[in-house]
Amino acid sequence: SAVISQKPSRDICQRGTSLTIQCQVDSQVTMMFWYRQQPGQSLTLIATANQGSEATYESGFVIDKFPISRPNLTFSTLTVSNMSPEDSSIYLCSVDLGQIYGYTFGSGTRLTVV
Amino acid sequence: AQSVAQPEDQVNVAEGNPLTVKCTYSVSGNPYLFWYVQYPNRGLQFLLKYITGDNLVKGSYGFEAEFNKSQTSFHLKKPSALVSDSALYFCAVRDKKNFNKFYFGSGTKLNVKP
């Protein structure tokens, strides 16, 4: 199965600033996914990132707030823009290992906005 | 719509006793069901899955889950709990029309006491 490295593991940011989270996979994957886990809640899919095309966003998430890059088959970034305290969450990237194995997740980025 | 429900926010069990973490699903047709575990400050780790075949699925760390179609359940079980099993457990179902999407339950916090 793939190994996913996610950076930073945590950060404390000032409101109004932006943070870019990186996700590196040790094998080539077609799709990468970004999830948000708000405090005490379950995971919510933010967007799906395909290499060579624009990301597909789920309802309630927009590109201006969460721009995503996918420059190659092993790497993706998620930017949380113009942050507010409501953006304080764990952000996780994930790759699809197919029908049998499902998703593999990175260790997450714990973001606190003050 | 497809969904999973985890009716218990928290489960407490003594070390050495059997544990059960409940999950029910609502899916049209045959479901693709998964269990994930999240340790503190970590990403989600895959535990086990049900796609087809035997209703009793064995996974990592001694966990198993029983698929029950008549009760639309997929409860996670372990015969003898360890303190190290204390974590947050998520049940998930994969969208059969959009394999890119998982629906996660709200999570159940398992506390295993010595």
Contacts between the chains, C-beta under 8 A, distances in Angstrom:
chain1	res1	chain2	res2	distance
A	1	B	46	7.9
A	4	B	43	7.6
A	6	B	43	7.3
A	9	B	41	7.8
A	31	B	100	6.3
A	33	B	100	7.1
A	41	B	106	7.1
A	41	B	107	7.9
A	42	B	90	6.6
A	42	B	104	4.6
A	42	B	105	6.3
A	42	B	106	4.9
A	42	B	107	5.5
A	43	B	44	7.6
A	43	B	90	7.2
A	43	B	102	7.9
A	43	B	104	4.7
A	45	B	101	6.2
A	45	B	102	7.3
A	48	B	100	5.2
A	92	B	43	5.5
A	92	B	44	7.0
A	96	B	99	7.4
A	96	B	100	6.9
A	99	B	32	7.2
A	99	B	51	7.0
A	99	B	94	7.9
A	99	B	99	6.7
A	100	B	49	7.2
A	100	B	51	6.5
A	101	B	46	6.8
A	101	B	49	7.2
A	102	B	32	7.7
A	102	B	34	5.1
A	102	B	46	6.4
A	102	B	49	6.0
A	102	B	92	7.6
A	102	B	94	6.4
A	102	B	102	7.1
A	103	B	34	8.0
A	103	B	44	7.7
A	103	B	46	7.5
A	103	B	102	6.2
A	104	B	46	6.5
A	105	B	36	7.6
A	105	B	43	4.0
A	105	B	44	4.1
A	105	B	45	7.5
A	106	B	43	5.1
A	107	B	41	7.9
A	107	B	42	5.5
A	107	B	43	4.2
A	108	B	41	7.8
A	108	B	42	7.0
A	108	B	43	4.7
A	110	B	41	7.0
